[in-house]
Amino acid sequence: MAHSGVQKDRGELRIHENLDELGTDLAEYIAELSEASVKERGVFTIAISGGSLIGLMGRLCEAPYNKTVDWAKWYIFWADERVVAKTHADSNYKLAKDGLLSKVCAFVRFLHVFQLSFIYMHSVISFQRDFKGRKLKYFKGPSLANHLLHFDLFAFFTKYPSTDSSVFLLNKWFRDVIAGINLPPNLPVGEFEGNHYQMPIDVEAWSGKGEIQLVPVLPSHVNSINDSVSAEEAADDYEFHVRQLVKTRTINVSDISDCPKFDLILLGMGPDGHVASLFPNHPVLDEKDEWVTFITDSPKSPPERITFTLPVINSASNVAVVVTGESKAEAVHLATDEVGADCLSLPARLVRPIRGKLVWFLDKLAASKLDGSQFSE
């Protein structure tokens, strides 16, 4: 059972018995903010960090959220990022891609219009299911790319394989795509039935050597850093990109400053009280003018990172800090309880949305050193 309370200016604290309970509450919280933002502005802008919170966000890939979240309206950003290749194990982008983005489509419904510009054939082949005879009918012709498929390709080929070479190629291609999106190994075929999402697939742009991503979040809405430049250049480039989206009001703007006003910024916290890549006693804590800055001396590897500054974080409509584990209990206490002035410079304690709402999502281990008198079930 969750406990909650408000700690004066430190926001709302939600304490959960276990990670499963926390993950469910976090998914509900994000889904509600997404729905409200899309209804109000037509988009949902969310900035995320790395760490364990990506795994906890995975509940969004499950029912009912996989059906109700309007993923196409999401614009995803990173509150901080390690300046490494996107394929590097330390990349927050890779963590999110592997742990969240590539799983979102595990339950995408494949019963709508598919564009099959099939690169392995000279002519486009479309298929339809003969429900009575349970046989595969295929039609060759250059004008059939937008043919309506009235069956689920993956389920159909699993149940009704064919030895026809063209069918074999399509079957192989589709299985390669499925393998590339990290579907759960025990996912039943029946999960693909339904018609919730219209999911066009255009494989003409796929060379066969790269990857095709079927995530409902549009690729152009996933705003990762330039990983081919220095940390300073990456920070400048990312800030310029954010500023362009503020100009078009894709990202809202604060009414009391020129800072971007993200709908939600999701942060983790380290045992030292750092958030994003804002570390204790680091000069970037005092940055007031830049939206995105960089460091080359992170106390945690890798040393080169970019990060949102405190003015950007504190301009968000909503900020959530997700913390789990006993190793962070002291930092949670220092960041949220009434403590001495010597803790006021703790980065997590400096997270104070000016006109937004701050919510802490904690498991009971992370909350074990808090004063429990202010909490209720």
C-alpha positions as CSV (number, residue, x, y, z in Angstrom):
1,M,0.0,0.0,0.0
2,A,1.4,3.4,-1.0
3,H,1.8,6.2,1.5
4,S,1.9,9.9,0.5
5,G,2.5,13.2,2.0
6,V,3.6,16.8,1.3
7,Q,6.8,18.0,2.8
8,K,6.4,21.8,2.7
9,D,8.3,23.2,-0.3
10,R,9.8,19.8,-1.1
11,G,6.8,18.5,-3.1
12,E,4.6,15.4,-2.8
13,L,6.2,12.2,-1.6
14,R,4.8,8.9,-2.6
15,I,6.2,5.9,-0.8
16,H,5.6,2.4,-2.2
17,E,6.0,-1.0,-0.6
18,N,7.8,-2.5,-3.7
19,L,9.0,-1.7,-7.2
20,D,6.0,-3.3,-8.8
21,E,3.7,-0.9,-6.9
22,L,5.9,2.1,-7.7
23,G,6.1,1.2,-11.4
24,T,2.3,1.0,-11.6
25,D,1.9,4.4,-9.9
26,L,4.5,6.0,-12.1
27,A,2.9,4.7,-15.3
28,E,-0.5,6.0,-14.2
29,Y,1.0,9.4,-13.3
30,I,2.8,9.7,-16.7
31,A,-0.3,8.5,-18.6
32,E,-2.5,11.0,-16.9
33,L,-0.1,13.9,-17.6
34,S,0.2,12.7,-21.2
35,E,-3.5,12.7,-21.7
36,A,-4.0,16.1,-20.1
37,S,-1.2,17.7,-22.2
38,V,-2.3,16.2,-25.5
39,K,-5.9,17.4,-24.7
40,E,-4.6,20.9,-23.9
41,R,-1.8,21.5,-26.4
42,G,-1.9,18.5,-28.8
43,V,1.6,17.3,-27.7
44,F,3.3,15.8,-24.7
45,T,6.9,16.9,-24.1
46,I,8.9,14.7,-21.7
47,A,12.5,14.7,-20.8
48,I,14.0,11.6,-19.2
49,S,17.3,10.6,-17.6
50,G,18.9,7.2,-17.4
51,G,19.2,4.7,-14.6
52,S,16.6,2.5,-13.1
53,L,13.7,4.8,-13.9
54,I,13.7,3.6,-17.5
55,G,12.9,0.0,-16.3
56,L,10.2,1.4,-14.1
57,M,8.7,3.2,-17.0
58,G,8.3,-0.1,-18.8
59,R,4.9,-0.6,-17.3
60,L,3.7,1.9,-19.9
61,C,4.3,-0.8,-22.5
62,E,1.6,-3.0,-20.8
63,A,-2.1,-2.9,-20.7
64,P,-4.0,-0.6,-20.4
65,Y,-1.4,2.1,-21.1
66,N,-0.1,0.5,-24.3
67,K,-3.7,1.0,-25.7
68,T,-4.5,4.4,-24.2
69,V,-1.3,6.5,-24.4
70,D,-1.2,8.6,-27.6
71,W,2.4,7.8,-28.4
72,A,2.4,9.7,-31.7
73,K,2.0,13.0,-29.7
74,W,5.0,12.4,-27.5
75,Y,8.2,14.4,-28.0
76,I,11.0,12.7,-26.0
77,F,14.2,14.6,-24.8
78,W,17.0,13.7,-22.4
79,A,17.6,15.8,-19.3
80,D,21.1,14.6,-19.4
81,E,23.2,12.4,-21.6
82,R,26.6,10.8,-21.7
83,V,28.7,12.0,-24.6
84,V,29.3,8.6,-26.1
85,A,28.1,6.8,-29.2
86,K,24.3,6.0,-29.2
87,T,25.2,2.4,-29.4
88,H,27.5,2.6,-26.3
89,A,26.5,0.8,-23.2
90,D,26.7,4.0,-21.2
91,S,24.3,5.9,-23.5
92,N,21.1,7.0,-21.9
93,Y,19.6,7.0,-25.4
94,K,20.5,3.3,-25.8
95,L,19.1,2.5,-22.4
96,A,15.8,4.1,-23.3
97,K,15.7,2.5,-26.7
98,D,16.4,-1.0,-25.4
99,G,14.4,-0.7,-22.2
100,L,11.4,1.3,-23.4
101,L,11.1,2.6,-26.9
102,S,11.7,-0.8,-28.6
103,K,9.2,-2.4,-26.3
104,V,6.3,0.0,-26.8
105,C,5.4,-1.7,-30.0
106,A,5.4,-5.2,-28.5
107,F,1.6,-4.8,-28.3
108,V,1.1,-2.6,-31.3
109,R,-1.9,-4.0,-33.3
110,F,-1.0,-5.2,-36.8
111,L,-4.5,-5.1,-38.4
112,H,-4.6,-1.9,-40.4
113,V,-3.1,-0.5,-43.6
114,F,0.4,-1.7,-44.4
115,Q,2.4,-0.3,-47.2
116,L,4.4,-3.2,-48.5
117,S,6.9,-1.8,-51.0
118,F,8.8,-5.0,-50.7
119,I,12.5,-4.5,-51.4
120,Y,13.2,-8.2,-52.1
121,M,10.9,-8.3,-55.1
122,H,10.6,-6.5,-58.4
123,S,6.9,-6.1,-58.0
124,V,4.8,-5.4,-55.0
125,I,3.0,-8.4,-53.6
126,S,0.0,-8.1,-51.4
127,F,-1.8,-10.8,-49.6
128,Q,-5.2,-11.6,-48.2
129,R,-6.5,-14.4,-46.1
130,D,-9.1,-16.9,-47.4
131,F,-11.1,-17.4,-44.2
132,K,-13.1,-20.3,-45.5
133,G,-10.3,-22.3,-47.1
134,R,-7.6,-21.1,-44.7
135,K,-5.3,-20.7,-47.6
136,L,-3.0,-17.9,-48.6
137,K,-3.9,-15.9,-51.7
138,Y,-1.3,-13.6,-53.1
139,F,-1.5,-11.1,-55.9
140,K,1.4,-9.6,-57.9
141,G,1.2,-6.1,-59.3
142,P,2.9,-2.7,-59.0
143,S,-0.3,-0.9,-57.9
144,L,-1.1,-2.9,-54.8
145,A,1.2,-1.3,-52.2
146,N,-1.7,0.1,-50.2
147,H,-3.7,-3.1,-50.2
148,L,-5.7,-3.7,-47.0
149,L,-4.3,-6.7,-45.0
150,H,-7.2,-8.3,-43.2
151,F,-5.0,-10.5,-41.1
152,D,-2.0,-10.4,-38.8
153,L,1.1,-11.3,-40.9
154,F,3.1,-12.7,-38.0
155,A,0.2,-14.8,-36.7
156,F,-0.9,-15.9,-40.1
157,F,2.5,-17.1,-41.2
158,T,3.0,-18.9,-37.9
159,K,-0.2,-20.8,-38.4
160,Y,-0.2,-21.2,-42.1
161,P,3.3,-21.4,-43.5
162,S,3.8,-21.6,-47.3
163,T,6.6,-22.9,-49.4
164,D,6.2,-20.3,-52.1
165,S,9.4,-18.4,-52.4
166,S,7.9,-15.0,-52.4
167,V,5.9,-15.8,-49.2
168,F,9.0,-17.2,-47.7
169,L,10.9,-14.0,-48.3
170,L,8.1,-11.9,-46.8
171,N,7.9,-14.2,-43.8
172,K,11.6,-14.0,-43.3
173,W,11.6,-10.2,-43.6
174,F,8.8,-9.8,-41.1
175,R,10.4,-12.2,-38.6
176,D,13.6,-10.2,-38.9
177,V,11.7,-7.0,-38.1
178,I,10.0,-8.7,-35.1
179,A,13.4,-9.9,-33.9
180,G,14.7,-6.4,-34.2
181,I,12.2,-4.9,-31.8
182,N,13.0,-7.1,-28.8
183,L,9.6,-8.7,-28.3
184,P,9.2,-10.7,-25.1
185,P,10.2,-14.3,-25.9
186,N,6.9,-15.8,-24.5
187,L,4.6,-13.3,-26.2
188,P,1.6,-15.3,-27.5
189,V,0.6,-14.9,-31.2
190,G,-2.8,-13.7,-30.1
191,E,-1.4,-10.5,-28.7
192,F,-1.1,-9.2,-32.2
193,E,-4.8,-9.3,-32.9
194,G,-6.8,-6.1,-32.7
195,N,-6.9,-2.7,-34.5
196,H,-5.9,-0.1,-31.9
197,Y,-3.0,1.4,-33.9
198,Q,-2.7,2.3,-37.6
199,M,0.8,1.4,-38.3
200,P,2.2,2.0,-41.8
201,I,5.3,0.1,-42.7
202,D,7.3,1.5,-45.7
203,V,10.4,-0.7,-46.2
204,E,11.6,1.1,-49.3
205,A,13.8,3.2,-47.1
206,W,15.2,0.2,-45.3
207,S,18.5,-1.0,-46.9
208,G,18.3,-4.4,-45.4
209,K,21.5,-3.7,-43.5
210,G,20.1,-1.2,-41.0
211,E,17.2,-1.4,-38.7
212,I,13.5,-0.5,-39.0
213,Q,11.9,0.9,-35.9
214,L,8.1,0.3,-35.4
215,V,7.7,2.3,-32.2
216,P,4.6,4.4,-32.2
217,V,6.7,7.3,-31.0
218,L,7.6,9.0,-34.3
219,P,11.4,8.9,-35.0
220,S,11.4,12.6,-35.6
221,H,10.0,13.1,-32.1
222,V,12.9,11.4,-30.4
223,N,15.4,14.1,-29.7
224,S,18.8,12.6,-29.0
225,I,22.1,14.4,-28.9
226,N,24.7,14.7,-31.6
227,D,27.1,11.9,-30.6
228,S,29.8,12.8,-33.1
229,V,31.0,16.0,-31.6
230,S,32.7,17.2,-28.4
231,A,30.7,17.6,-25.1
232,E,30.7,21.4,-25.5
233,E,29.5,21.2,-29.1
234,A,26.9,18.6,-28.2
235,A,25.5,20.9,-25.4
236,D,25.4,23.9,-27.8
237,D,23.7,21.8,-30.5
238,Y,21.1,20.4,-28.1
239,E,20.3,23.8,-26.7
240,F,19.9,25.2,-30.2
241,H,17.5,22.3,-31.1
242,V,15.4,22.9,-28.0
243,R,15.3,26.6,-28.7
244,Q,14.0,26.0,-32.2
245,L,11.2,23.8,-30.8
246,V,10.4,26.5,-28.2
247,K,10.0,29.0,-31.1
248,T,7.4,26.8,-32.8
249,R,5.8,26.2,-29.4
250,T,6.2,22.4,-29.7
251,I,7.8,22.9,-26.3
252,N,5.9,25.4,-24.2
253,V,7.7,28.4,-22.8
254,S,7.8,29.7,-19.2
255,D,5.6,32.7,-18.6
256,I,8.2,34.2,-16.2
257,S,11.4,33.5,-18.1
258,D,12.5,32.5,-21.6
259,C,13.1,28.9,-20.4
260,P,11.4,25.9,-22.0
261,K,8.5,24.6,-20.1
262,F,8.5,20.8,-20.5
263,D,5.3,19.0,-19.6
264,L,7.3,16.5,-17.6
265,I,10.9,16.1,-16.6
266,L,11.7,12.7,-15.1
267,L,14.8,12.4,-12.9
268,G,16.6,9.8,-10.9
269,M,18.9,10.6,-8.0
270,G,22.3,9.2,-7.0
271,P,23.5,8.3,-3.5
272,D,25.3,11.6,-3.5
273,G,22.1,13.5,-4.3
274,H,23.0,14.3,-7.9
275,V,20.2,14.7,-10.4
276,A,20.6,14.7,-14.2
277,S,24.3,15.3,-14.5
278,L,24.3,18.0,-11.8
279,F,26.7,16.8,-9.1
280,P,27.4,18.2,-5.6
281,N,29.7,21.3,-5.5
282,H,30.0,21.4,-9.2
283,P,30.1,24.9,-10.9
284,V,27.3,24.0,-13.3
285,L,24.9,24.2,-10.3
286,D,25.3,28.0,-10.5
287,E,24.6,28.2,-14.3
288,K,21.7,30.7,-14.8
289,D,21.9,31.6,-18.5
290,E,22.4,28.4,-20.4
291,W,19.7,25.8,-20.9
292,V,22.0,23.0,-21.7
293,T,25.6,22.8,-20.4
294,F,28.4,20.2,-20.3
295,I,30.9,18.7,-18.0
296,T,34.1,16.9,-18.7
297,D,34.9,15.8,-15.1
298,S,31.9,13.8,-13.9
299,P,32.7,11.9,-10.7
300,K,30.9,8.9,-12.3
301,S,32.1,7.4,-15.6
302,P,31.9,8.4,-18.3
303,P,33.3,11.9,-17.5
304,E,31.9,13.8,-20.5
305,R,28.2,14.6,-20.3
306,I,25.6,17.2,-21.2
307,T,22.8,18.2,-18.9
308,F,19.8,20.5,-18.5
309,T,20.5,23.3,-16.0
310,L,18.5,24.0,-12.9
311,P,16.6,26.9,-14.5
312,V,15.3,24.5,-17.2
313,I,14.4,21.8,-14.7
314,N,12.6,24.2,-12.4
315,S,10.6,25.8,-15.3
316,A,8.9,22.5,-16.1
317,S,5.2,22.0,-15.5
318,N,5.9,18.8,-13.7
319,V,9.0,17.2,-12.3
320,A,9.2,13.7,-10.9
321,V,12.2,12.3,-9.0
322,V,12.2,8.5,-8.9
323,V,14.5,6.9,-6.2
324,T,14.8,3.3,-5.1
325,G,17.1,1.4,-2.8
326,E,18.5,1.7,0.7
327,S,21.8,3.2,-0.6
328,K,19.9,6.4,-1.4
329,A,18.0,6.7,1.8
330,E,20.3,9.3,3.4
331,A,20.2,11.5,0.2
332,V,16.4,11.3,0.2
333,H,16.4,12.4,3.8
334,L,18.7,15.3,3.1
335,A,16.8,16.3,0.0
336,T,13.3,16.3,1.4
337,D,13.3,16.5,5.2
338,E,13.8,19.6,7.3
339,V,17.5,19.7,7.7
340,G,20.3,22.2,8.3
341,A,21.5,24.8,6.0
342,D,24.6,22.7,5.0
343,C,22.3,20.5,2.9
344,L,20.8,23.3,0.9
345,S,23.3,22.9,-1.9
346,L,22.5,19.3,-2.5
347,P,21.5,19.1,-6.2
348,A,18.3,17.2,-5.5
349,R,17.3,19.7,-3.0
350,L,17.7,22.5,-5.5
351,V,14.9,21.0,-7.7
352,R,12.1,23.4,-6.9
353,P,9.7,23.9,-9.8
354,I,8.8,27.6,-9.8
355,R,5.2,27.2,-10.9
356,G,5.1,23.5,-11.5
357,K,4.5,20.4,-9.4
358,L,7.2,18.2,-7.8
359,V,6.5,14.6,-7.0
360,W,8.9,12.1,-5.5
361,F,8.4,8.4,-6.2
362,L,10.1,6.3,-3.6
363,D,10.2,2.7,-2.5
364,K,10.2,2.0,1.2
365,L,14.0,1.4,1.3
366,A,14.7,4.8,-0.2
367,A,12.3,6.4,2.2
368,S,13.6,4.5,5.3
369,K,15.2,7.5,6.9
370,L,12.4,10.0,6.4
371,D,10.3,11.4,9.2
372,G,7.1,9.3,8.7
373,S,4.8,11.5,10.8
374,Q,3.5,13.5,7.8
375,F,2.5,10.5,5.7
376,S,-0.9,8.9,5.2
377,E,-2.2,5.8,3.4
